[in-house]
Structures are given as C-alpha cells and as structure tokens.
Amino acid sequence: MTAWILVGGRLVLTPALLALPRPEVVVAADGGARHAKRLGVRVDAWVGDFDSSDGVQVDAPREVHPTAKDETDAGLAVRVALERGARELVFIGAFGGRFDHTAALLLGGVRLARDRHVSVILTSGDEWAWPLLPGAALSLNVPVGVTLSVLACSEVRGLTLTGVRWPLSAADIPLGSGWTLSNEAQGGPVVASLHGGYALLTALYGEFPVP
C-alpha cells in the first residue's frame, strides 16, 4: 500500500510528480496539508503540533501533539502511515523547507528503507531522492539530460552506476564526497547499486511547472 506524506517544503507541479500513481492513504504533517488541494487528494489523517498551518483548511481528522515532543511532525505522519499498513512512503514537499528538516527527512528516508524495509521516495516535483542500500539495485527511467547525483551518507563501497554520462563500476566513495554529484541521465534506465554503506540517488528534473 502506498501512502503520500505531505510535508511543509516546496511543491512544483511537474509532469513527473503528476505521473505518480494515486495513493491509498494520504497523511499530512502540519503545514504540509496545504499541498492537498493542489495535488487533488483527500487527506485521511492530519498530524502535528499545528504551529505552521495557520490559514490551512483541510477536512480531515486531526491528531494534535504538543510542540515540545520527541518526534518531528513528519515522523508522526510516518508512524500513522505505517500503522495503516503502508509499504511505500512518498514524501511530497520534501525539499525547500528548513535545512534541518530536509536533512532529517533525507537521512530518515534511508533509515526507514533500511530498518523498516519500505520503499521510500522524497520529492518536491522538481527535485527527487531515493535511498540506495546494499544489495538492492535501484532502476529508474529518467529523461535524458536530468541531473543525477549520488550522496554518500556513509563510507560507500562498490558503487555501480549505469545509464549516465559518467558511469561508475564498483567505486568506493568517501562520506560526503562531491565526486558523484552532477551526473547526467542519457535517456532510458538508470541503474544504481552498491555493496556496502548507504547513499541517496537524487534527481534534478528542471521541468517547467504545470500552469
């Protein structure tokens, strides 16, 4: 089951975003609920401390939490989605907000994929990210010219990347290296895999927004 988790970052209605299959469950994290109308989806649960949702009106059950808490609003939304049986989590509005929240979402996505064995996508429409784990090849159909990067979230061993302008074969990548940034899709399948460590494959589509 797929759950969309609406979070409070930027939203650009690109063709790639609009092509996503419709979800079975939509959970909004606080101010992320404002994206529901533009996406044309009904919110099934709205969670958070509601400190960033002034003026947002959504007809959905609320789960209200104190501001002083041990989880982010996005983390609370993840818990609700998993409790409802979600096995694929799509974070929409993941980029363009506060840096600390964006970083926590990206790294948290890697942890969710690793520890909960769920599929994770993070997007704002124009930017995308997918966790890359050992022994699990990631294959994407990416339009030609899309900017692709691999962000090493740990020491990475044996990174292989094909379908790009500068392919890699069994490369070892240091934590936080800039070596694997700003590659280019050649059109057709892009396949990434690694033997050890954890990373994020990111894509900057640069598509024009839909009016």
PyRosetta script that sets phi, psi and omega in degrees:
from pyrosetta import init, pose_from_sequence

init()
pose = pose_from_sequence("MTAWILVGGRLVLTPALLALPRPEVVVAADGGARHAKRLGVRVDAWVGDFDSSDGVQVDAPREVHPTAKDETDAGLAVRVALERGARELVFIGAFGGRFDHTAALLLGGVRLARDRHVSVILTSGDEWAWPLLPGAALSLNVPVGVTLSVLACSEVRGLTLTGVRWPLSAADIPLGSGWTLSNEAQGGPVVASLHGGYALLTALYGEFPVP")
pose.set_psi(1, 138.7)
pose.set_omega(1, -178.6)
pose.set_phi(2, -101.5)
pose.set_psi(2, 133.6)
pose.set_omega(2, 174.4)
pose.set_phi(3, -120.0)
pose.set_psi(3, 132.2)
pose.set_omega(3, 168.2)
pose.set_phi(4, -91.5)
pose.set_psi(4, 130.8)
pose.set_omega(4, 175.5)
pose.set_phi(5, -112.5)
pose.set_psi(5, 113.1)
pose.set_omega(5, -176.8)
pose.set_phi(6, -88.7)
pose.set_psi(6, 118.4)
pose.set_omega(6, -179.0)
pose.set_phi(7, -119.5)
pose.set_psi(7, 173.8)
pose.set_omega(7, -161.0)
pose.set_phi(8, -88.4)
pose.set_psi(8, 15.2)
pose.set_omega(8, 179.9)
pose.set_phi(9, -85.4)
pose.set_psi(9, -159.0)
pose.set_omega(9, -176.6)
pose.set_phi(10, -72.0)
pose.set_psi(10, 148.8)
pose.set_omega(10, 174.4)
pose.set_phi(11, -133.0)
pose.set_psi(11, 121.5)
pose.set_omega(11, 176.2)
pose.set_phi(12, -121.8)
pose.set_psi(12, 120.6)
pose.set_omega(12, -176.6)
pose.set_phi(13, -81.3)
pose.set_psi(13, 81.9)
pose.set_omega(13, 178.1)
pose.set_phi(14, -91.1)
pose.set_psi(14, 161.6)
pose.set_omega(14, 175.5)
pose.set_phi(15, -55.8)
pose.set_psi(15, -37.5)
pose.set_omega(15, 179.9)
pose.set_phi(16, -62.2)
pose.set_psi(16, -40.8)
pose.set_omega(16, 179.4)
pose.set_phi(17, -68.4)
pose.set_psi(17, -44.7)
pose.set_omega(17, -177.7)
pose.set_phi(18, -68.2)
pose.set_psi(18, -18.2)
pose.set_omega(18, 179.0)
pose.set_phi(19, -82.4)
pose.set_psi(19, -7.4)
pose.set_omega(19, 178.8)
pose.set_phi(20, -61.9)
pose.set_psi(20, 139.5)
pose.set_omega(20, 174.7)
pose.set_phi(21, -60.5)
pose.set_psi(21, 144.9)
pose.set_omega(21, 179.2)
pose.set_phi(22, -64.4)
pose.set_psi(22, 142.4)
pose.set_omega(22, -177.3)
pose.set_phi(23, -84.5)
pose.set_psi(23, 160.3)
pose.set_omega(23, 171.2)
pose.set_phi(24, -82.7)
pose.set_psi(24, -28.6)
pose.set_omega(24, -178.2)
pose.set_phi(25, -136.1)
pose.set_psi(25, 139.8)
pose.set_omega(25, 174.2)
pose.set_phi(26, -124.2)
pose.set_psi(26, 123.0)
pose.set_omega(26, 177.3)
pose.set_phi(27, -119.8)
pose.set_psi(27, 125.4)
pose.set_omega(27, 179.1)
pose.set_phi(28, -100.1)
pose.set_psi(28, 133.0)
pose.set_omega(28, 175.4)
pose.set_phi(29, -99.6)
pose.set_psi(29, 104.3)
pose.set_omega(29, 177.2)
pose.set_phi(30, 48.0)
pose.set_psi(30, -119.8)
pose.set_omega(30, -175.0)
pose.set_phi(31, -65.5)
pose.set_psi(31, -12.6)
pose.set_omega(31, 176.3)
pose.set_phi(32, -62.7)
pose.set_psi(32, -16.0)
pose.set_omega(32, 179.3)
pose.set_phi(33, -61.8)
pose.set_psi(33, -21.6)
pose.set_omega(33, -179.0)
pose.set_phi(34, -65.2)
pose.set_psi(34, -18.8)
pose.set_omega(34, 180.0)
pose.set_phi(35, -77.6)
pose.set_psi(35, -16.2)
pose.set_omega(35, -172.2)
pose.set_phi(36, -60.2)
pose.set_psi(36, -43.5)
pose.set_omega(36, -176.6)
pose.set_phi(37, -63.8)
pose.set_psi(37, -45.1)
pose.set_omega(37, -179.0)
pose.set_phi(38, -66.6)
pose.set_psi(38, -31.1)
pose.set_omega(38, 179.0)
pose.set_phi(39, -82.7)
pose.set_psi(39, -14.7)
pose.set_omega(39, 179.7)
pose.set_phi(40, 71.4)
pose.set_psi(40, 37.0)
pose.set_omega(40, -179.5)
pose.set_phi(41, -123.1)
pose.set_psi(41, 154.9)
pose.set_omega(41, 175.5)
pose.set_phi(42, -93.8)
pose.set_psi(42, 133.4)
pose.set_omega(42, 179.4)
pose.set_phi(43, -84.6)
pose.set_psi(43, 126.3)
pose.set_omega(43, -180.0)
pose.set_phi(44, -88.9)
pose.set_psi(44, -28.7)
pose.set_omega(44, 178.3)
pose.set_phi(45, -150.7)
pose.set_psi(45, 140.2)
pose.set_omega(45, -178.2)
pose.set_phi(46, -126.2)
pose.set_psi(46, 115.9)
pose.set_omega(46, -172.6)
pose.set_phi(47, -126.1)
pose.set_psi(47, 157.6)
pose.set_omega(47, 175.1)
pose.set_phi(48, 138.8)
pose.set_psi(48, -170.9)
pose.set_omega(48, 176.7)
pose.set_phi(49, -95.4)
pose.set_psi(49, -4.4)
pose.set_omega(49, 173.9)
pose.set_phi(50, 59.4)
pose.set_psi(50, 40.4)
pose.set_omega(50, 175.7)
pose.set_phi(51, -96.5)
pose.set_psi(51, -3.1)
pose.set_omega(51, -179.0)
pose.set_phi(52, -132.6)
pose.set_psi(52, 27.6)
pose.set_omega(52, -177.2)
pose.set_phi(53, -123.2)
pose.set_psi(53, 24.4)
pose.set_omega(53, 178.0)
pose.set_phi(54, -59.2)
pose.set_psi(54, 131.6)
pose.set_omega(54, 178.1)
pose.set_phi(55, 82.9)
pose.set_psi(55, -5.8)
pose.set_omega(55, 179.2)
pose.set_phi(56, -87.4)
pose.set_psi(56, 127.1)
pose.set_omega(56, 179.8)
pose.set_phi(57, -120.0)
pose.set_psi(57, 115.4)
pose.set_omega(57, -180.0)
pose.set_phi(58, -135.7)
pose.set_psi(58, 132.5)
pose.set_omega(58, 178.0)
pose.set_phi(59, -87.1)
pose.set_psi(59, 88.7)
pose.set_omega(59, -178.0)
pose.set_phi(60, -154.0)
pose.set_psi(60, 151.3)
pose.set_omega(60, 175.3)
pose.set_phi(61, -62.2)
pose.set_psi(61, 136.6)
pose.set_omega(61, -179.4)
pose.set_phi(62, -102.3)
pose.set_psi(62, 141.3)
pose.set_omega(62, 170.3)
pose.set_phi(63, -120.1)
pose.set_psi(63, 102.1)
pose.set_omega(63, -171.2)
pose.set_phi(64, -94.1)
pose.set_psi(64, 132.6)
pose.set_omega(64, -180.0)
pose.set_phi(65, -124.7)
pose.set_psi(65, 155.4)
pose.set_omega(65, 177.7)
pose.set_phi(66, -68.5)
pose.set_psi(66, 155.6)
pose.set_omega(66, 178.0)
pose.set_phi(67, -63.9)
pose.set_psi(67, -40.7)
pose.set_omega(67, 178.0)
pose.set_phi(68, -83.7)
pose.set_psi(68, 97.0)
pose.set_omega(68, -176.7)
pose.set_phi(69, -145.1)
pose.set_psi(69, 168.6)
pose.set_omega(69, -175.3)
pose.set_phi(70, -92.3)
pose.set_psi(70, -4.7)
pose.set_omega(70, -179.6)
pose.set_phi(71, -124.9)
pose.set_psi(71, 150.2)
pose.set_omega(71, 170.4)
pose.set_phi(72, -73.6)
pose.set_psi(72, 166.1)
pose.set_omega(72, 176.6)
pose.set_phi(73, -61.9)
pose.set_psi(73, -37.2)
pose.set_omega(73, 177.4)
pose.set_phi(74, -63.4)
pose.set_psi(74, -40.3)
pose.set_omega(74, 177.1)
pose.set_phi(75, -61.8)
pose.set_psi(75, -39.0)
pose.set_omega(75, 176.3)
pose.set_phi(76, -64.1)
pose.set_psi(76, -39.7)
pose.set_omega(76, 179.5)
pose.set_phi(77, -65.5)
pose.set_psi(77, -38.1)
pose.set_omega(77, 176.8)
pose.set_phi(78, -60.6)
pose.set_psi(78, -45.0)
pose.set_omega(78, -179.7)
pose.set_phi(79, -58.5)
pose.set_psi(79, -44.3)
pose.set_omega(79, 179.4)
pose.set_phi(80, -62.3)
pose.set_psi(80, -44.0)
pose.set_omega(80, -178.9)
pose.set_phi(81, -62.7)
pose.set_psi(81, -42.8)
pose.set_omega(81, 179.8)
pose.set_phi(82, -67.3)
pose.set_psi(82, -38.3)
pose.set_omega(82, 177.9)
pose.set_phi(83, -63.0)
pose.set_psi(83, -26.8)
pose.set_omega(83, 179.2)
pose.set_phi(84, -88.6)
pose.set_psi(84, 3.1)
pose.set_omega(84, 173.2)
pose.set_phi(85, 97.1)
pose.set_psi(85, 13.0)
pose.set_omega(85, -178.9)
pose.set_phi(86, -66.4)
pose.set_psi(86, 136.8)
pose.set_omega(86, 174.8)
pose.set_phi(87, -117.8)
pose.set_psi(87, -7.0)
pose.set_omega(87, 173.4)
pose.set_phi(88, -131.8)
pose.set_psi(88, 123.3)
pose.set_omega(88, -179.0)
pose.set_phi(89, -112.1)
pose.set_psi(89, 124.4)
pose.set_omega(89, 176.8)
pose.set_phi(90, -116.5)
pose.set_psi(90, 110.4)
pose.set_omega(90, 179.1)
pose.set_phi(91, -87.7)
pose.set_psi(91, 116.8)
pose.set_omega(91, -178.2)
pose.set_phi(92, -111.6)
pose.set_psi(92, 127.5)
pose.set_omega(92, -171.1)
pose.set_phi(93, 93.9)
pose.set_psi(93, 25.7)
pose.set_omega(93, -171.3)
pose.set_phi(94, -76.4)
pose.set_psi(94, -23.1)
pose.set_omega(94, -175.6)
pose.set_phi(95, -111.7)
pose.set_psi(95, 155.0)
pose.set_omega(95, 172.3)
pose.set_phi(96, 92.0)
pose.set_psi(96, -0.8)
pose.set_omega(96, 175.2)
pose.set_phi(97, -93.1)
pose.set_psi(97, -154.2)
pose.set_omega(97, 177.1)
pose.set_phi(98, -60.9)
pose.set_psi(98, 139.1)
pose.set_omega(98, -176.1)
pose.set_phi(99, -59.1)
pose.set_psi(99, -42.4)
pose.set_omega(99, -176.7)
pose.set_phi(100, -64.5)
pose.set_psi(100, -38.0)
pose.set_omega(100, 178.5)
pose.set_phi(101, -69.5)
pose.set_psi(101, -40.5)
pose.set_omega(101, 177.9)
pose.set_phi(102, -62.2)
pose.set_psi(102, -46.2)
pose.set_omega(102, 179.8)
pose.set_phi(103, -61.9)
pose.set_psi(103, -41.5)
pose.set_omega(103, 179.1)
pose.set_phi(104, -64.6)
pose.set_psi(104, -38.1)
pose.set_omega(104, 177.4)
pose.set_phi(105, -63.0)
pose.set_psi(105, -46.3)
pose.set_omega(105, -177.4)
pose.set_phi(106, -64.2)
pose.set_psi(106, -49.7)
pose.set_omega(106, -180.0)
pose.set_phi(107, -69.3)
pose.set_psi(107, -35.3)
pose.set_omega(107, 176.3)
pose.set_phi(108, -65.1)
pose.set_psi(108, -32.8)
pose.set_omega(108, 175.8)
pose.set_phi(109, -62.8)
pose.set_psi(109, -40.6)
pose.set_omega(109, 176.1)
pose.set_phi(110, -62.4)
pose.set_psi(110, -44.1)
pose.set_omega(110, -179.1)
pose.set_phi(111, -64.2)
pose.set_psi(111, -41.5)
pose.set_omega(111, 178.9)
pose.set_phi(112, -62.3)
pose.set_psi(112, -43.5)
pose.set_omega(112, 179.1)
pose.set_phi(113, -64.3)
pose.set_psi(113, -38.9)
pose.set_omega(113, -178.4)
pose.set_phi(114, -72.9)
pose.set_psi(114, -48.4)
pose.set_omega(114, -170.1)
pose.set_phi(115, -91.6)
pose.set_psi(115, -33.2)
pose.set_omega(115, -177.4)
pose.set_phi(116, -103.3)
pose.set_psi(116, -4.8)
pose.set_omega(116, 175.8)
pose.set_phi(117, 56.7)
pose.set_psi(117, 42.7)
pose.set_omega(117, 176.4)
pose.set_phi(118, -110.4)
pose.set_psi(118, 155.6)
pose.set_omega(118, 173.6)
pose.set_phi(119, -79.5)
pose.set_psi(119, 136.7)
pose.set_omega(119, -176.4)
pose.set_phi(120, -131.0)
pose.set_psi(120, 131.5)
pose.set_omega(120, 171.0)
pose.set_phi(121, -127.9)
pose.set_psi(121, 137.6)
pose.set_omega(121, 175.9)
pose.set_phi(122, -123.8)
pose.set_psi(122, 130.0)
pose.set_omega(122, -174.9)
pose.set_phi(123, -153.9)
pose.set_psi(123, 154.3)
pose.set_omega(123, 164.8)
pose.set_phi(124, -122.0)
pose.set_psi(124, 12.3)
pose.set_omega(124, -178.4)
pose.set_phi(125, 98.3)
pose.set_psi(125, -51.0)
pose.set_omega(125, 178.7)
pose.set_phi(126, -92.9)
pose.set_psi(126, -25.8)
pose.set_omega(126, 176.6)
pose.set_phi(127, -121.4)
pose.set_psi(127, 144.3)
pose.set_omega(127, -177.0)
pose.set_phi(128, -138.5)
pose.set_psi(128, 156.3)
pose.set_omega(128, 174.0)
pose.set_phi(129, -150.5)
pose.set_psi(129, 145.7)
pose.set_omega(129, 177.9)
pose.set_phi(130, -135.4)
pose.set_psi(130, 131.0)
pose.set_omega(130, 174.7)
pose.set_phi(131, -62.7)
pose.set_psi(131, 145.2)
pose.set_omega(131, 178.6)
pose.set_phi(132, -124.6)
pose.set_psi(132, 116.8)
pose.set_omega(132, -174.1)
pose.set_phi(133, -116.5)
pose.set_psi(133, 157.5)
pose.set_omega(133, 179.2)
pose.set_phi(134, -60.0)
pose.set_psi(134, 137.0)
pose.set_omega(134, 173.3)
pose.set_phi(135, 74.3)
pose.set_psi(135, 6.3)
pose.set_omega(135, -179.2)
pose.set_phi(136, -127.2)
pose.set_psi(136, 95.5)
pose.set_omega(136, -178.8)
pose.set_phi(137, -65.3)
pose.set_psi(137, 140.8)
pose.set_omega(137, 178.4)
pose.set_phi(138, -110.7)
pose.set_psi(138, 122.9)
pose.set_omega(138, -178.8)
pose.set_phi(139, -120.5)
pose.set_psi(139, 126.3)
pose.set_omega(139, -177.7)
pose.set_phi(140, -131.8)
pose.set_psi(140, 143.8)
pose.set_omega(140, 170.8)
pose.set_phi(141, -95.6)
pose.set_psi(141, 107.5)
pose.set_omega(141, -172.0)
pose.set_phi(142, -118.9)
pose.set_psi(142, 131.5)
pose.set_omega(142, 179.5)
pose.set_phi(143, -60.2)
pose.set_psi(143, 150.8)
pose.set_omega(143, 179.7)
pose.set_phi(144, -58.9)
pose.set_psi(144, 139.7)
pose.set_omega(144, 176.9)
pose.set_phi(145, 89.7)
pose.set_psi(145, -10.3)
pose.set_omega(145, 178.1)
pose.set_phi(146, -64.7)
pose.set_psi(146, 134.7)
pose.set_omega(146, 178.8)
pose.set_phi(147, -78.4)
pose.set_psi(147, 125.1)
pose.set_omega(147, -178.9)
pose.set_phi(148, -120.3)
pose.set_psi(148, 141.7)
pose.set_omega(148, 175.9)
pose.set_phi(149, -137.5)
pose.set_psi(149, 152.6)
pose.set_omega(149, 170.4)
pose.set_phi(150, -115.7)
pose.set_psi(150, 119.7)
pose.set_omega(150, 179.1)
pose.set_phi(151, -99.6)
pose.set_psi(151, 115.1)
pose.set_omega(151, 179.6)
pose.set_phi(152, -77.2)
pose.set_psi(152, 112.2)
pose.set_omega(152, 179.4)
pose.set_phi(153, -87.5)
pose.set_psi(153, -2.8)
pose.set_omega(153, 176.0)
pose.set_phi(154, -158.4)
pose.set_psi(154, -176.9)
pose.set_omega(154, 168.8)
pose.set_phi(155, -65.4)
pose.set_psi(155, 124.0)
pose.set_omega(155, -175.7)
pose.set_phi(156, -107.1)
pose.set_psi(156, 134.6)
pose.set_omega(156, 178.4)
pose.set_phi(157, -117.9)
pose.set_psi(157, 135.7)
pose.set_omega(157, 171.1)
pose.set_phi(158, 68.4)
pose.set_psi(158, 43.3)
pose.set_omega(158, 178.3)
pose.set_phi(159, -76.9)
pose.set_psi(159, 125.7)
pose.set_omega(159, 174.4)
pose.set_phi(160, -120.3)
pose.set_psi(160, 132.2)
pose.set_omega(160, -176.5)
pose.set_phi(161, -139.0)
pose.set_psi(161, 121.6)
pose.set_omega(161, -179.6)
pose.set_phi(162, -126.5)
pose.set_psi(162, 164.5)
pose.set_omega(162, -177.6)
pose.set_phi(163, 82.1)
pose.set_psi(163, 16.7)
pose.set_omega(163, -177.5)
pose.set_phi(164, -126.4)
pose.set_psi(164, 167.1)
pose.set_omega(164, -178.3)
pose.set_phi(165, -63.1)
pose.set_psi(165, -39.0)
pose.set_omega(165, 180.0)
pose.set_phi(166, -120.4)
pose.set_psi(166, 86.3)
pose.set_omega(166, -178.1)
pose.set_phi(167, -69.3)
pose.set_psi(167, 159.5)
pose.set_omega(167, 177.9)
pose.set_phi(168, -127.6)
pose.set_psi(168, 149.1)
pose.set_omega(168, 177.5)
pose.set_phi(169, -135.0)
pose.set_psi(169, 113.0)
pose.set_omega(169, 175.8)
pose.set_phi(170, 50.9)
pose.set_psi(170, 46.6)
pose.set_omega(170, -178.4)
pose.set_phi(171, -89.0)
pose.set_psi(171, 142.9)
pose.set_omega(171, 173.8)
pose.set_phi(172, -97.2)
pose.set_psi(172, 127.8)
pose.set_omega(172, -173.0)
pose.set_phi(173, -120.1)
pose.set_psi(173, 124.4)
pose.set_omega(173, 177.4)
pose.set_phi(174, -67.7)
pose.set_psi(174, 154.9)
pose.set_omega(174, 175.7)
pose.set_phi(175, -53.2)
pose.set_psi(175, 128.0)
pose.set_omega(175, 175.3)
pose.set_phi(176, 70.9)
pose.set_psi(176, 14.6)
pose.set_omega(176, -177.7)
pose.set_phi(177, -65.5)
pose.set_psi(177, 144.6)
pose.set_omega(177, 173.6)
pose.set_phi(178, -90.1)
pose.set_psi(178, -0.8)
pose.set_omega(178, -177.1)
pose.set_phi(179, -59.2)
pose.set_psi(179, -36.1)
pose.set_omega(179, -172.5)
pose.set_phi(180, -101.3)
pose.set_psi(180, 22.8)
pose.set_omega(180, 176.5)
pose.set_phi(181, -93.8)
pose.set_psi(181, 156.4)
pose.set_omega(181, 169.6)
pose.set_phi(182, 59.1)
pose.set_psi(182, 48.8)
pose.set_omega(182, 168.9)
pose.set_phi(183, -86.1)
pose.set_psi(183, 178.9)
pose.set_omega(183, -178.6)
pose.set_phi(184, -136.8)
pose.set_psi(184, 133.9)
pose.set_omega(184, 175.1)
pose.set_phi(185, -70.7)
pose.set_psi(185, 142.1)
pose.set_omega(185, -179.2)
pose.set_phi(186, -98.5)
pose.set_psi(186, 2.4)
pose.set_omega(186, -176.7)
pose.set_phi(187, 93.2)
pose.set_psi(187, 130.8)
pose.set_omega(187, -175.6)
pose.set_phi(188, 95.7)
pose.set_psi(188, -166.7)
pose.set_omega(188, -174.2)
pose.set_phi(189, -65.3)
pose.set_psi(189, 135.8)
pose.set_omega(189, 167.4)
pose.set_phi(190, -109.8)
pose.set_psi(190, 124.7)
pose.set_omega(190, -177.4)
pose.set_phi(191, -121.0)
pose.set_psi(191, 127.8)
pose.set_omega(191, 179.4)
pose.set_phi(192, -126.4)
pose.set_psi(192, 140.1)
pose.set_omega(192, 176.3)
pose.set_phi(193, -152.4)
pose.set_psi(193, 159.9)
pose.set_omega(193, 175.8)
pose.set_phi(194, -148.6)
pose.set_psi(194, 158.5)
pose.set_omega(194, -178.5)
pose.set_phi(195, -93.9)
pose.set_psi(195, -29.5)
pose.set_omega(195, -177.4)
pose.set_phi(196, -153.5)
pose.set_psi(196, 148.6)
pose.set_omega(196, -179.9)
pose.set_phi(197, 93.6)
pose.set_psi(197, -170.9)
pose.set_omega(197, -175.9)
pose.set_phi(198, -139.6)
pose.set_psi(198, 144.0)
pose.set_omega(198, -177.3)
pose.set_phi(199, -150.9)
pose.set_psi(199, 171.6)
pose.set_omega(199, 172.1)
pose.set_phi(200, -122.9)
pose.set_psi(200, 131.9)
pose.set_omega(200, 169.6)
pose.set_phi(201, -94.1)
pose.set_psi(201, 124.6)
pose.set_omega(201, -177.9)
pose.set_phi(202, -119.0)
pose.set_psi(202, 152.8)
pose.set_omega(202, 179.6)
pose.set_phi(203, -135.8)
pose.set_psi(203, 134.6)
pose.set_omega(203, 174.6)
pose.set_phi(204, -112.7)
pose.set_psi(204, 101.7)
pose.set_omega(204, -171.8)
pose.set_phi(205, -72.4)
pose.set_psi(205, -37.8)
pose.set_omega(205, -178.7)
pose.set_phi(206, 64.0)
pose.set_psi(206, 26.2)
pose.set_omega(206, 178.9)
pose.set_phi(207, -81.7)
pose.set_psi(207, 150.9)
pose.set_omega(207, 176.4)
pose.set_phi(208, -71.4)
pose.set_psi(208, 139.6)
pose.set_omega(208, 178.1)
pose.set_phi(209, -66.6)
pose.set_psi(209, 153.9)
pose.set_omega(209, 176.8)
pose.set_phi(210, -78.8)
pose.set_psi(210, 132.9)
pose.set_omega(210, -179.6)
pose.set_phi(211, -59.0)
pose.dump_pdb("model.pdb")
